[in-house]
Amino acid sequence: MITLLRVLFGFIAACLVAGLVTVAFVVTPADIASLPAEAQTERLGNAGVLSLLAATHSAIFAFPFAVIAIGVAELTHLRSWVYYGLVGVAIALGGLAAEYAAEVPGQPSIINGYALAAYLAVGVASGLAYWLIAGRRAGGRRADAPPPAVIAPPADPAPVAQAT
């Protein structure tokens, strides 16, 4: 039960990070900083709402892929941040491919350097967020304990020659 809660909390955190990073590529911090103080609060509030909407969209798309990747990691006790970062990137690039596949012919394409950078950043950030919350403990308690040491039987001592 604790493992399930850890995994669920990690997935939720990863989706929230994905929403924040996605919106940060649309409403950049530089844009917010250039606004007058009274407009910054409103823009930050709107960005927060957009982040939650983007997080929901990310969660819906990523869920089946994340279940498989998390299941593999939990069963094999994978705790490497590299694994979770690469899984995040793979899922994000899958999202980019899905967006590209849904494009209407003749309309501007999503495939460009900025969109690729955004999807890569979202993948890395969300994968690492999951690792920080849940991935570092993949496999539960059984993985926490070091494997039992194999104790070799003592070798027969060689006879020592005595000096006379």
C-alpha positions in Angstrom: 0.0 0.0 0.0 2.8 2.4 0.8 4.5 1.6 -2.5 1.2 2.5 -4.4 0.9 5.8 -2.5 4.6 6.6 -3.2 4.2 5.9 -6.9 0.9 7.8 -7.2 2.3 10.8 -5.4 5.4 10.7 -7.6 3.3 10.5 -10.8 1.2 13.5 -9.7 4.3 15.5 -8.9 5.8 14.6 -12.3 2.6 15.7 -14.1 2.6 19.0 -12.1 6.2 19.7 -13.0 5.4 18.8 -16.7 2.6 21.4 -16.6 4.8 24.1 -15.1 7.6 23.5 -17.5 5.2 23.5 -20.5 3.7 26.8 -19.5 7.1 28.3 -18.8 7.9 27.8 -22.5 4.7 29.8 -23.4 4.6 32.4 -20.7 8.3 32.9 -20.0 9.6 34.4 -16.7 11.1 37.3 -18.8 7.6 38.1 -20.1 6.2 38.2 -16.5 9.2 40.3 -15.2 8.7 42.9 -17.9 5.1 43.6 -16.8 4.0 46.2 -14.3 3.7 44.9 -10.7 -0.1 44.9 -10.8 -0.3 42.9 -14.0 2.3 40.3 -12.8 -0.1 38.9 -10.3 -2.8 38.4 -12.8 -0.4 36.9 -15.4 1.0 34.5 -12.7 -2.5 33.4 -11.7 -3.4 32.7 -15.4 -0.1 30.8 -15.8 -0.9 28.8 -12.7 -4.3 27.8 -14.1 -2.7 26.9 -17.5 -0.1 24.8 -15.6 -2.9 22.8 -14.0 -4.6 22.3 -17.3 -1.3 21.2 -19.0 -0.6 18.9 -16.1 -4.0 17.2 -16.5 -3.4 16.8 -20.2 0.1 15.4 -19.5 -1.3 13.0 -17.0 -3.9 11.7 -19.4 -1.4 11.1 -22.1 1.4 9.7 -20.0 -0.5 7.4 -17.7 -0.4 4.2 -19.7 3.3 4.6 -20.6 4.2 5.6 -17.1 2.4 2.5 -15.6 4.6 0.3 -17.8 7.8 2.1 -17.1 7.1 2.3 -13.3 6.1 -1.3 -13.2 9.4 -2.4 -14.8 11.3 -0.2 -12.4 9.5 -1.5 -9.4 9.9 -5.1 -10.4 13.6 -4.8 -11.2 14.5 -2.3 -8.5 15.7 0.3 -11.0 16.6 3.4 -9.0 18.8 5.3 -11.5 17.9 8.9 -12.2 19.1 8.3 -15.8 16.3 5.7 -16.3 13.6 8.0 -15.1 15.0 11.0 -17.1 15.1 8.8 -20.3 11.6 7.5 -19.7 10.4 11.0 -19.3 12.0 12.1 -22.5 10.6 9.1 -24.4 7.1 9.8 -23.1 7.4 13.5 -24.0 8.7 12.7 -27.5 5.8 10.4 -27.9 3.5 13.3 -27.0 5.3 15.4 -29.7 4.8 12.6 -32.2 1.1 12.4 -31.3 0.7 16.1 -31.8 2.5 15.9 -35.2 0.3 13.0 -36.3 -2.8 15.0 -35.5 -1.8 18.0 -37.6 -4.0 19.2 -40.3 -2.2 19.2 -43.7 -1.4 22.7 -44.9 -1.3 24.2 -41.4 1.9 25.2 -39.6 3.7 22.2 -38.1 4.6 21.7 -34.5 8.0 20.3 -35.5 10.5 23.1 -34.9 13.5 23.6 -32.6 11.6 25.5 -29.9 8.9 22.8 -29.6 11.5 20.1 -29.5 13.4 21.9 -26.8 10.2 22.3 -24.8 9.2 18.7 -25.0 12.8 17.5 -24.1 12.8 19.9 -21.1 9.4 18.7 -20.0 10.5 15.0 -20.3 13.7 15.5 -18.3 12.1 17.6 -15.6 9.1 15.4 -15.1 11.2 12.2 -15.1 13.6 13.7 -12.6 10.7 14.9 -10.4 9.3 11.4 -10.3 12.7 10.0 -9.4 13.1 12.5 -6.6 9.7 11.6 -5.1 9.4 7.9 -5.8 12.0 6.5 -8.1 14.8 6.5 -5.7 13.0 3.9 -3.6 11.8 1.7 -6.5 11.3 -1.9 -5.4 10.5 -1.1 -1.8 12.2 -2.5 1.3 13.6 -5.6 -0.3 15.8 -3.4 -2.4 16.9 -1.3 0.6 18.9 -4.1 2.3 22.2 -5.1 0.7 22.3 -8.6 -0.7 23.5 -11.2 1.8 27.2 -11.7 1.7 28.4 -15.1 0.6 30.8 -16.3 3.2 33.5 -18.5 1.8 34.7 -21.4 4.1 38.0 -20.8 5.7 40.9 -22.2 3.7 43.1 -24.8 5.4 46.1 -23.1 6.8 49.3 -24.3 5.2 51.7 -26.0 7.6 54.3 -23.6 8.8 57.8 -24.9 8.8 59.5 -24.4 12.1 63.1 -23.3 12.3 65.3 -25.4 14.5 
